[in-house]
Amino acid sequence: MAPSPPPSFISNGIVNYNFLLRIRILRLTAW
């Protein structure tokens, strides 16, 4: 779809990074 996949790939990486951080925080709070 997008002519330049790198930017979308980077944005996806940032979203996944934030998602993992939230999961880690939730796990820490769960403990």
Secondary structure, 3 states (H helix, E strand, C coil): CCCCHHHHHHHHHHHHHHHHHHHHHHHHHHC
